[in-house]
Protein backbone atom coordinates (compact mmCIF):
# COMPACT_ATOMS: atom_id res chain seq x y z
CA UNK A 1 0.00 0.00 0.00
CA UNK A 2 1.41 3.39 -0.92
CA UNK A 3 2.01 6.19 1.54
CA UNK A 4 -0.66 8.26 -0.22
CA UNK A 5 -3.28 5.53 0.33
CA UNK A 6 -2.27 5.23 3.98
CA UNK A 7 -2.62 8.99 4.46
CA UNK A 8 -6.08 8.90 2.84
CA UNK A 9 -7.19 6.05 5.12
CA UNK A 10 -5.92 7.91 8.19
CA UNK A 11 -7.63 11.18 7.14
CA UNK A 12 -10.98 9.43 6.46
CA UNK A 13 -10.77 7.55 9.75
CA UNK A 14 -10.11 10.74 11.71
CA UNK A 15 -12.97 12.51 9.93
CA UNK A 16 -15.35 9.65 10.75
CA UNK A 17 -14.27 9.72 14.39
CA UNK A 18 -14.80 13.48 14.58
CA UNK A 19 -18.29 13.16 13.09
CA UNK A 20 -19.20 10.46 15.58
CA UNK A 21 -17.95 12.51 18.52
CA UNK A 22 -20.12 15.45 17.51
CA UNK A 23 -23.15 13.44 16.39
CA UNK A 24 -23.15 10.29 18.51
CA UNK A 25 -24.87 11.56 21.63
CA UNK A 26 -26.30 9.11 24.12
CA UNK A 27 -30.00 9.15 24.85
CA UNK A 28 -30.80 11.10 28.01
CA UNK A 29 -31.96 9.02 30.97
CA UNK A 30 -34.38 10.59 33.47
CA UNK A 31 -34.16 9.51 37.09
CA UNK A 32 -35.10 11.13 40.37
CA UNK A 33 -35.17 10.34 44.05
CA UNK A 34 -37.51 11.65 46.74
CA UNK A 35 -36.95 12.62 50.34
CA UNK A 36 -38.76 11.27 52.24
CA UNK A 37 -38.22 8.04 50.33
CA UNK A 38 -41.67 6.58 51.09
CA UNK A 39 -43.75 8.63 48.66
CA UNK A 40 -46.96 6.78 49.57
CA UNK A 41 -47.03 8.13 53.12
CA UNK A 42 -46.47 11.83 52.49
CA UNK A 43 -48.46 13.93 54.93
CA UNK A 44 -50.39 17.02 53.87
CA UNK A 45 -48.15 20.09 54.08
CA UNK A 46 -44.98 17.99 54.47
CA UNK A 47 -42.18 19.18 52.17
CA UNK A 48 -40.77 16.65 49.72
CA UNK A 49 -37.42 17.06 48.01
CA UNK A 50 -37.05 15.84 44.42
CA UNK A 51 -33.50 15.27 43.18
CA UNK A 52 -32.54 14.45 39.58
CA UNK A 53 -28.84 13.84 40.31
CA UNK A 54 -29.16 10.26 39.04
CA UNK A 55 -30.29 11.42 35.56
CA UNK A 56 -27.73 10.95 32.80
CA UNK A 57 -26.67 12.45 29.46
CA UNK A 58 -28.96 15.47 29.51
CA UNK A 59 -28.39 19.17 28.93
CA UNK A 60 -31.71 20.49 30.26
CA UNK A 61 -34.47 19.16 32.47
CA UNK A 62 -38.02 20.13 33.31
CA UNK A 63 -40.26 19.17 36.23
CA UNK A 64 -44.03 18.91 35.92
CA UNK A 65 -46.03 18.67 39.13
CA UNK A 66 -49.58 17.43 38.53
CA UNK A 67 -50.83 19.75 35.77
CA UNK A 68 -48.27 22.51 36.37
CA UNK A 69 -45.98 22.21 33.36
CA UNK A 70 -42.57 23.89 33.53
CA UNK A 71 -42.69 23.85 37.32
CA UNK A 72 -38.90 24.10 37.54
CA UNK A 73 -35.70 23.50 35.57
CA UNK A 74 -33.52 23.06 38.66
CA UNK A 75 -32.04 19.59 39.27
CA UNK A 76 -33.18 19.65 42.91
CA UNK A 77 -36.47 21.11 44.08
CA UNK A 78 -38.73 21.04 47.12
CA UNK A 79 -42.50 20.65 46.76
CA UNK A 80 -45.21 21.00 49.41
CA UNK A 81 -48.70 19.81 48.53
CA UNK A 82 -51.73 21.63 49.89
CA UNK A 83 -54.30 18.98 48.96
CA UNK A 84 -54.62 15.30 49.84
CA UNK A 85 -54.98 12.64 47.21
CA UNK A 86 -52.97 11.28 44.31
CA UNK A 87 -50.26 13.50 42.84
CA UNK A 88 -48.04 12.97 39.82
CA UNK A 89 -44.49 14.20 39.27
CA UNK A 90 -42.92 14.06 35.81
CA UNK A 91 -39.28 14.72 34.98
CA UNK A 92 -38.29 15.27 31.35
CA UNK A 93 -34.63 15.37 30.37
CA UNK A 94 -33.39 16.56 26.98
CA UNK A 95 -29.95 16.41 25.41
CA UNK A 96 -28.38 18.72 22.84
CA UNK A 97 -29.94 16.72 19.98
CA UNK A 98 -33.38 17.56 21.43
CA UNK A 99 -34.07 13.95 22.33
CA UNK A 100 -36.27 13.94 25.40
CA UNK A 101 -37.34 11.23 27.77
CA UNK A 102 -39.77 11.41 30.68
CA UNK A 103 -40.16 9.47 33.91
CA UNK A 104 -43.31 9.70 36.00
CA UNK A 105 -44.02 8.81 39.62
CA UNK A 106 -47.44 8.88 41.24
CA UNK A 107 -47.90 9.00 45.01
CA UNK A 108 -50.47 9.55 47.70
CA UNK A 109 -50.66 12.53 50.07
CA UNK A 110 -52.61 11.78 53.26
N, C-alpha and C positions, 0 to 999 in steps of 0.2 A: 504494500500500500504506500502510495507516495505521501510526502510530507504535506502537500496541498490537500489531499483527501483527509488526512488526519486532522488538519486544522479545521476543515469544514465540519467534520464530525464533532469536534470539540465545541465549535461555535454554536452549532445547532443544539447540542446537548445543553449548553449553558443557557441558551435562549428558552428552551423548553422548561428548564428548571426555574428560571426567572418568571415565566408565565404561570407556572404552577404555584409559586410562592405568593404571587399577587392575586391569583384567581381561585386557588384551592383553599377555601375557608371552611372550617368545620361548622356543622349545624349548631346553633345555640341550644343549650340545654337548660330549661328552667327548673329551679329547685328552691324551696324555701322551708325554713324551720319556724316554729312558733314557740314563744315563751309566754305563758306556761305551755308545756308540751302536750298536755291532755286537752285538746281543743273541743272535746265533747262535754266538758264540765266547766266552761267559762261562765263566770257569774256576771250578771248585769252590772255594768259600770266598771268592771275589772279591766284594766289595760292589758292588751296583748301585743307583744312585740313580734313583728314579722321580719325575717332576715333572709335575704337572697344570696348570702355569701357562698352557698354551695352551687349556684348557677355557674355555667361554663360557656366560654366562647361567645359572649355577647358584647355588644358595644353600648346598647341602651336597654332599659327595662321600664315596664309600666305596671303599676298595681291597679287593679279594679276591685273595689269593695262593694259587694252587692251590685247595685245598678249605677254606682258612681264610677264612671270611666275616668281614666287619667287621674286617679286619686293621688298618686305620687310617682316620681321617677327616682326616688332615693332607694339605695339597696336595703336600707334598714329603716322601718317605720314602726310607729306605735299607734294602735287603733283601740278606741273604747266605744263599745256599742251601747246605745241608749234604749234598745228594744230587745225583748226576749225573742226566741225563736231561732229558725235556721238562717244562717248567714253564709255567704259564699265569697271567697277570696280568690282572685285570679291574678297570676303573674305571667306577663308576656315578656319574653326576651327576644331581641333582634340583633343580628350582627350587621357588619358593614355591607353585606350583599342583600340586605333587607329581607332576610329569611327570618321569620318569626315563629316561635313556638310558645304555647301557653300551657300552664299547669293550673289546676283548679282544686281547691279544698273546700269542703262544706262542713260546717260545725254548728253545734247547738249552744245557744246562750240561755242560761236558766236564771 
